[in-house]
Amino acid sequence: MEYRIIKSPSNGTIDILKRRSGGKMEQDMVFDAVGLLQGKMIDMIFAADIAEKAVGVLVEDIKGSCPQNMILLAIYGDTSSVESAISEIKERLEERSRIC
């Protein structure tokens, strides 16, 4: 899994995300940060569930074409919530890999 956090995303970045969004993102939605996660579908669905249960964030599938069947998720919210969601995802995925 790869991830990045964009704090105070630029208008251009927001426009890219809106054009590629899976449908939940409203045109007038306001957020301080966006977390981007890319990985296997199974891990990204698991990550979306973790993020939405952990803190008050919106998770959305970002449309694109990736030949490796990788999935890109965007996690929208205030900076601390996005950081908390990413931390929780990393922790739970690492925990799961130790068990398996």
C-alpha positions as CSV (number, residue, x, y, z in Angstrom):
1,M,0.0,0.0,0.0
2,E,1.2,3.5,-0.8
3,Y,-0.2,6.6,0.8
4,R,0.2,10.3,0.7
5,I,-1.5,13.1,2.7
6,I,-2.1,16.5,1.0
7,K,-2.7,19.2,3.5
8,S,-4.6,22.3,2.2
9,P,-5.0,20.9,-1.4
10,S,-4.8,23.4,-4.2
11,N,-7.9,24.2,-6.3
12,G,-6.4,22.3,-9.2
13,T,-5.9,19.2,-7.1
14,I,-9.5,19.5,-5.8
15,D,-10.7,19.8,-9.4
16,I,-8.8,16.6,-10.4
17,L,-10.4,14.7,-7.5
18,K,-13.9,16.0,-8.3
19,R,-13.6,14.9,-11.9
20,R,-12.4,11.4,-11.0
21,S,-14.6,11.0,-7.9
22,G,-16.8,8.0,-7.5
23,G,-19.9,10.0,-6.8
24,K,-20.0,10.9,-3.0
25,M,-18.0,14.1,-3.2
26,E,-20.3,17.0,-3.5
27,Q,-19.2,20.0,-5.6
28,D,-19.3,22.4,-2.7
29,M,-17.7,20.0,-0.1
30,V,-15.1,21.7,2.1
31,F,-12.1,19.7,3.6
32,D,-8.7,20.6,5.0
33,A,-6.8,17.5,3.8
34,V,-7.0,14.5,1.6
35,G,-5.4,11.2,2.1
36,L,-4.6,9.1,-0.9
37,L,-4.2,5.4,-0.6
38,Q,-3.3,3.0,-3.4
39,G,-3.2,-0.7,-3.2
40,K,-4.9,-4.0,-3.9
41,M,-8.7,-4.0,-4.0
42,I,-9.0,-6.3,-1.0
43,D,-6.8,-4.0,1.1
44,M,-8.5,-0.8,-0.1
45,I,-12.0,-2.0,0.8
46,F,-10.7,-3.0,4.2
47,A,-9.0,0.4,4.5
48,A,-12.2,2.3,3.6
49,D,-14.1,0.4,6.3
50,I,-11.4,1.1,8.9
51,A,-11.2,4.8,8.0
52,E,-15.0,5.4,8.1
53,K,-15.4,3.6,11.4
54,A,-12.3,5.2,13.1
55,V,-13.0,8.9,12.5
56,G,-15.4,11.3,10.8
57,V,-14.0,11.1,7.2
58,L,-15.5,10.6,3.8
59,V,-13.8,7.8,1.8
60,E,-14.2,7.6,-2.0
61,D,-13.0,5.5,-4.9
62,I,-11.0,7.7,-7.4
63,K,-11.6,6.6,-11.0
64,G,-8.6,6.0,-13.2
65,S,-6.9,3.4,-15.3
66,C,-4.2,1.3,-13.7
67,P,-3.0,-1.8,-15.5
68,Q,-2.0,-3.5,-12.3
69,N,-5.6,-3.5,-11.0
70,M,-4.6,-1.2,-8.1
71,I,-7.3,0.9,-6.5
72,L,-7.0,4.6,-5.4
73,L,-9.0,5.9,-2.5
74,A,-9.3,9.5,-1.3
75,I,-10.0,10.2,2.4
76,Y,-11.5,13.6,2.9
77,G,-11.7,15.5,6.2
78,D,-9.9,17.8,8.5
79,T,-6.2,17.2,8.8
80,S,-6.1,15.4,12.1
81,S,-9.0,13.1,11.1
82,V,-7.2,12.2,7.8
83,E,-4.0,11.6,9.6
84,S,-5.8,9.4,12.3
85,A,-7.5,7.4,9.6
86,I,-4.3,6.7,7.7
87,S,-2.5,5.7,11.0
88,E,-5.4,3.4,11.9
89,I,-5.3,1.8,8.5
90,K,-1.5,1.3,8.6
91,E,-1.7,-0.2,12.1
92,R,-4.6,-2.6,11.2
93,L,-3.0,-3.7,7.9
94,E,0.3,-4.4,9.7
95,E,-1.5,-6.2,12.4
96,R,-3.3,-8.4,9.9
97,S,-0.1,-9.2,8.0
98,R,1.6,-10.4,11.3
99,I,-1.3,-12.7,12.0
100,C,-1.4,-14.2,8.5
